[in-house]
Amino acid sequence: MSEGIGVVGLYVHDQDEALDFYVGKLGFQIHTDARNGNYRWLTVKHPNQPSFELGLFLPQEPVLDAATAHTMREMVAKGAMPPLVLVVDDCRAAYDKLRAKGVEFIQEPIARFGGVDANFRDPSGNAWKMIEARS
Amino acid sequence: MASQDPALLRRLLRAKDRMDAASEEDWPVERLANVSGVSDAHFARSFKEAFGVPPHRYLLTRRIERAKALLRDSDTPIIEIAFQTGWNSLGTFGRVFRDVTGESPSELRAREQASAYQLDQIPHCFVSAAYRPDLKIAVSEKRRREAGDRTDTE
């Protein structure tokens, strides 16, 4: 398969902090980390999805004007960005493992509708729903 | 709209998250301010600026949202739902619920359970958030309904 979605990006508050979180805590891998001046194109991938890149981008000048960049940082910090879903085999085990690493969970695992789900945020404020697929 | 420091907003979000996770608990301003690491007065003002509603009205919307979900999705007695969602008396719960939603808990339960839902493809929290009462809209809804009622009788 050659057609499909290649990159979806998140805005983050700090790219080093985001890298530490997504790679160091969630277990993602670096896909691309390229710098050009103070611009940094940073993407990570899930170990099981090598062709899908999750971008960790800074809302910054000159890509955005200063006021818009600040607004985007505010939106991320207020948790106003769109839903993100991480699928796992065992939600409770993943919760225990990630929580031990310091991941900020905002909802403990709950069994409902035939599945189990929990919620966490990345350091910037992006919210992830972690779902154990229905068996 | 004045701009706010993203670092402060992230800490205010933490207080909002804590209310989301345990809306049945008591959340005096001191407790919320402590979560966000700011003074009580600063917290209340900053929270409203950030999220558009005072912290306690936000908490109220979460309690009503949760009560609506329990009314819709369970057969739990209404008095149990009142206690589970943070009220100390059935009377207060019923009154506030009607003020916010325009109908009583039992009316809402009867109506919701009569309709079929096909929401099981959407993760629960998003459905839940979509059903969160908007207090501003609730007031206008109420006015609209009252206006509608008058038209019907003419």
Chai-1 contact restraints between the chains, C-beta under 6 A:
chainA,res_idxA,chainB,res_idxB,connection_type,confidence,min_distance_angstrom,max_distance_angstrom,comment,restraint_id
A,H70,B,S3,contact,1.0,0.0,6.0,A-B,restraint_1
A,R73,B,P6,contact,1.0,0.0,6.0,A-B,restraint_2
A,E74,B,P6,contact,1.0,0.0,6.0,A-B,restraint_3
A,E74,B,L9,contact,1.0,0.0,6.0,A-B,restraint_4
A,A77,B,P6,contact,1.0,0.0,6.0,A-B,restraint_5
A,A77,B,L9,contact,1.0,0.0,6.0,A-B,restraint_6
A,A77,B,R10,contact,1.0,0.0,6.0,A-B,restraint_7
A,K78,B,L9,contact,1.0,0.0,6.0,A-B,restraint_8
A,K78,B,L13,contact,1.0,0.0,6.0,A-B,restraint_9
A,K78,B,A50,contact,1.0,0.0,6.0,A-B,restraint_10
A,G79,B,L13,contact,1.0,0.0,6.0,A-B,restraint_11
A,P83,B,F126,contact,1.0,0.0,6.0,A-B,restraint_12
A,I106,B,D17,contact,1.0,0.0,6.0,A-B,restraint_13
A,I106,B,A21,contact,1.0,0.0,6.0,A-B,restraint_14
A,Q107,B,A21,contact,1.0,0.0,6.0,A-B,restraint_15
A,F113,B,D120,contact,1.0,0.0,6.0,A-B,restraint_16
A,G125,B,R10,contact,1.0,0.0,6.0,A-B,restraint_17
A,G125,B,L13,contact,1.0,0.0,6.0,A-B,restraint_18
A,K129,B,P123,contact,1.0,0.0,6.0,A-B,restraint_19
